[in-house]
């Protein structure tokens, strides 16, 4: 699944234009920190790893900007707690 980008948001809509999945984030400290504040996957698309792919998309975005990520939403907090390989990108 590929995601579309708008400032502060990656998302995917189905062919009918309905939201399937999204992750939103706010830019803080002049863009040096991205606060990941919301992750959503529509119920009929859950348990397919889509939320993790969304977070990984934000990680790649942050890396390109030399930014850190501040996980705020529960999913993002759990994601980073379970993935120590991303510890260096988490804002302290």
N, C-alpha and C positions, 0 to 999 in steps of 0.2 A: 504494500500500500504506500502510495506517495502522498505527501502532505503539501498543501498550499500554505503560503506564508503571507501574513499581514503583520505590520509592526506590532509586536507584543503577542503574537499568536501564530501557531501552526495548527492546521485543521484538515479534515477530509470530509467532503460531502458525498452522498450517494448520487446516482444518476438523476434522481428526482430533486436534487438540491437540498436534501435534508442532511443535517449534521450527523456524522457517524462518530467522529472523534475530534478532540481538540485539547491543546495545552495552551495556557496563557501565562504570560510573565510580564513583570514590570521592570523597567530599566532604572537602576538606582546608582547613586554616586557617579554621575556622568557616564553611565554605561559600563562601569567596571564590575557591577554586580547585577545579575538577572534574578529577580525574585520570582520563583516558579510557584504561582499561587492557585492554579486550577488545572486539573486533569480530568477529562471526561471521555468515556467510551460508551456509545449507545448499547443498551442491554443485549441486543441480538448480535453484537460483535465482540462481546467480552470473552475473556479466557483465550484470546488468540495472540497475546503479547503486544497488542497495539499500544497500550499505555506506555509500556517500556520503550517501544520504538519512538513514541512522541518525546519522551524524556531524553532519549539518546539524540534525537534531532536537535533539541535545545542545547544539549551538551556540545554538539558539533558547532552550533551557532555561537555559543559562548567561547569555544576554543578559537574560532576565527577572529573574535573580537578581543581576545586575551582577557576575557571576563570570568568571574567566578559565579557560581549559582548558589542562591539561598533558597533551599527547599522549604516551602511554607505549607503547601497542601499535604494532606496525609499520605497520598500515594507517593509523592516525591520524597517525603521524609523516609518512608519505608524503602523505596528504591535505593536511595543513597546509603541507608543503613545496611542493606544487603549486598551492596556492590563496593567493597573497599577499594577496588581498582580506580574508582572515581573520586577518592578522598581528596586528591589534590585540587579538584575544581570546586569543591564545596567551600563557600564563604564561611569564615569562622566568626 
